[in-house]
Every structure is written in structure tokens, then in C-alpha cells.
Amino acid sequence: MKINPIHTNAVNPYSKQQRNVNAAKSKSTFADKIEISNAAKEMQGVSDYSTERAEKVQKLKQEIQSGQYKVDARKVAEDMLKYYRF
């Protein structure tokens, strides 16, 4: 059985509502805002650390190649004890 609508016009309940044109304009007045987290601020400082680290590594490489680098056995032993005790 097929039921066909009789004399029904397309009913759109939203057609009688008016759009608020001013609402769209007021939303655009808000400015964008950015907040940088503390973690991101710390990461910005890492670039300085990496350049200092690269300089230190380069200096150590030069000392090793020239034979001037000496290993402090006591310091190595102390650091190993700290590592394995904790």
C-alpha cells in the first residue's frame, strides 16, 4: 500500500525565522590569542644548550686528537658508584 501526501506543501519551519545579521559582525571583532606554554618556553632555551653542547664536544674531540685529554679515574669511579647505588 502506498500513501501519497495530499495537498501538503513543503513545510519549512525555519523559513519564518529571521537571521540575526549583527551577530555575525560581532563575532569577527574578537582577536586571535596565542599562549605559549612553559614547556614550549623551555624548549626555546634548548637551542642555546645545543650550541653550547656542540662547542664542548668539538673541544673534547680536539683534546683527544692532540693527546691532551686526561681521564680522571677517581671521578669516573665515583660517578659509576652513584649510578649503580641508586
C-alpha positions, 0 to 999 in steps of 0.5 A, a space after each residue: 500500500 502506498 500513501 501519497 501526501 495530499 495537498 501538503 506543501 513543503 513545510 519549512 519551519 525555519 523559513 519564518 525565522 529571521 537571521 540575526 545579521 549583527 551577530 555575525 559582525 560581532 563575532 569577527 571583532 574578537 582577536 586571535 590569542 596565542 599562549 605559549 606554554 612553559 614547556 614550549 618556553 623551555 624548549 626555546 632555551 634548548 637551542 642555546 644548550 645545543 650550541 653550547 653542547 656542540 662547542 664542548 664536544 668539538 673541544 673534547 674531540 680536539 683534546 683527544 686528537 692532540 693527546 691532551 685529554 686526561 681521564 680522571 679515574 677517581 671521578 669516573 669511579 665515583 660517578 659509576 658508584 652513584 649510578 649503580 647505588 641508586 
